[in-house]
Amino acid sequence: MAGSTFGTVFRITTWGESHGKALGVVVDGCPAGLPLDEQDIQRYLDRRKPGTSSLTTPRREDDLVEILSGVFEGRTTGTPISLLVRNTSQISRDYNEIASCYRPGHADYTFDAKYGFRDYRGGGRSSGRETVGRVAAGAIACKLLEQMGVKVCAYTRSIGGIEADLSRFDADAILSTKTAMPDRDADQKATAYLEQARAEYDSVGGCMECFVTGVPAGIGDPVFEKLDANLAKAILSIGAVKAVEIGDGTAVSSRLGSENNDSFRINDGTVTKATNRAGGILGGISDGDTILIRAHVKPTPSIFRTQQTVNRSGQEIDLQIKGRHDPVIVPRAVVVMECMTAVTVLDAMLLNMSARLDRIVDFYRR
Ligand SMILES: Cc1cc2nc3c(=O)[nH]c(=O)nc-3n(C[C@H](O)[C@H](O)[C@H](O)COP(=O)(O)O)c2cc1C
């Protein structure tokens, strides 16, 4: 299957199916010398794994990462880093029914239409478990970015109509609440709403936000490698993400230019902006301000209500899905968004190393 590789210099290839032996990622292009061990990666995987709260599927998956290559004596060697997570909690018989029919809202029909054959167990490659490899790679990207003073932070902005109040922004709450909201009041309201949806055999959508600080002006390339275009692709490639906004996003379409432009100012000799409606990117290139991205996520397609669908023999049938599914995807996808953002920004920063002759000459003359 094509399409499993992302990035140009920092290049990741994810592999594996939901109910196969294992999933993982190969990261090529990571510079040598980065201190790295399993714990650095495990911290991120633990934020993604199911079974950690009543709002995620009761699947218990340890998701323990093994580093197979590319690290020697605790540091990256500059060679491909291969990371593996074994699948240990699969109940494939839950999926026997969808072998011959198509879940509404999922990828069963389109995979069959394309390949004529699919690994239906747990959704195979279209499962949310595919994101294990992205998160493992993103953990490395985050660690590299930290060394350059760049910080990436994602959180749940809203679930259903319940929105986090960012004036109460509590970074600890992102890691400790069930919803990954940075606002404990909103977390409680959203949790009650989700419990109700779950009791009614339904699911809920939501919105996640991610900001990146410390990116200098000048990162990203014009035309086809625009930083905002690459971020949109990275994040839209996460299952169930249906729309991405940069900065004020869709709100700009109803504004006047005078309302939308960010005025430039000089602050301590540096060019800054009075506001950040652009979300830190102009012309596909970072402007030195905080990069802000928003992603809209649809409700979990696998719901336990009886639904109308069709089977492979062309008959219309009623379907009652079994298996274990999140009533909301957003809390587990937040770390995936953080990691895909980190991979994209890091790749753009590494690509930028060859942008200016004076700096290339400086580097090789040194
Ligand atoms: C972290 C994560 C967990 C997910 N968990 C589920 C799940 O439990 N059940 C389900 O039906 N879909 C789940 N999905 C969504 C499906 O993978 C996705 O909707 C499906 O592949 C169809 O792709 P599309 O929604 O992008 O069109 C999850 C996605 C992510 C990113």
PDBQT file of the ligand as one rigid body, heavy atoms in Angstrom, charges set to zero:
ROOT
HETATM    1  C1  LIG A 401      -6.729   7.686  18.057  1.00  0.00    +0.000 C 
HETATM    2  C2  LIG A 401      -7.890   7.212  17.206  1.00  0.00    +0.000 A 
HETATM    3  C3  LIG A 401      -8.773   6.256  17.711  1.00  0.00    +0.000 A 
HETATM    4  C4  LIG A 401      -9.871   5.816  16.958  1.00  0.00    +0.000 A 
HETATM    5  N1  LIG A 401     -10.712   4.883  17.485  1.00  0.00    +0.000 NA
HETATM    6  C5  LIG A 401     -11.777   4.460  16.763  1.00  0.00    +0.000 A 
HETATM    7  C6  LIG A 401     -12.680   3.491  17.298  1.00  0.00    +0.000 A 
HETATM    8  O1  LIG A 401     -12.541   3.020  18.431  1.00  0.00    +0.000 OA
HETATM    9  N2  LIG A 401     -13.721   3.099  16.514  1.00  0.00    +0.000 N 
HETATM   10  C7  LIG A 401     -13.941   3.609  15.253  1.00  0.00    +0.000 A 
HETATM   11  O2  LIG A 401     -14.905   3.242  14.600  1.00  0.00    +0.000 OA
HETATM   12  N3  LIG A 401     -13.110   4.528  14.729  1.00  0.00    +0.000 NA
HETATM   13  C8  LIG A 401     -12.025   4.966  15.446  1.00  0.00    +0.000 A 
HETATM   14  N4  LIG A 401     -11.182   5.891  14.892  1.00  0.00    +0.000 N 
HETATM   15  C9  LIG A 401     -11.521   6.520  13.597  1.00  0.00    +0.000 C 
HETATM   16  C10 LIG A 401     -11.259   5.683  12.382  1.00  0.00    +0.000 C 
HETATM   17  O3  LIG A 401      -9.931   5.254  12.339  1.00  0.00    +0.000 OA
HETATM   18  C11 LIG A 401     -11.620   6.492  11.121  1.00  0.00    +0.000 C 
HETATM   19  O4  LIG A 401     -12.825   7.143  11.266  1.00  0.00    +0.000 OA
HETATM   20  C12 LIG A 401     -11.697   5.589   9.900  1.00  0.00    +0.000 C 
HETATM   21  O5  LIG A 401     -10.404   5.140   9.548  1.00  0.00    +0.000 OA
HETATM   22  C13 LIG A 401     -12.288   6.290   8.663  1.00  0.00    +0.000 C 
HETATM   23  O6  LIG A 401     -11.458   7.354   8.252  1.00  0.00    +0.000 OA
HETATM   24  P1  LIG A 401     -12.002   8.847   8.127  1.00  0.00    +0.000 P 
HETATM   25  O7  LIG A 401     -12.867   9.074   9.350  1.00  0.00    +0.000 OA
HETATM   26  O8  LIG A 401     -10.771   9.704   8.182  1.00  0.00    +0.000 OA
HETATM   27  O9  LIG A 401     -12.779   8.958   6.874  1.00  0.00    +0.000 OA
HETATM   28  C14 LIG A 401     -10.069   6.346  15.644  1.00  0.00    +0.000 A 
HETATM   29  C15 LIG A 401      -9.152   7.287  15.125  1.00  0.00    +0.000 A 
HETATM   30  C16 LIG A 401      -8.090   7.726  15.898  1.00  0.00    +0.000 A 
HETATM   31  C17 LIG A 401      -7.142   8.757  15.334  1.00  0.00    +0.000 C 
ENDROOT
TORSDOF 0
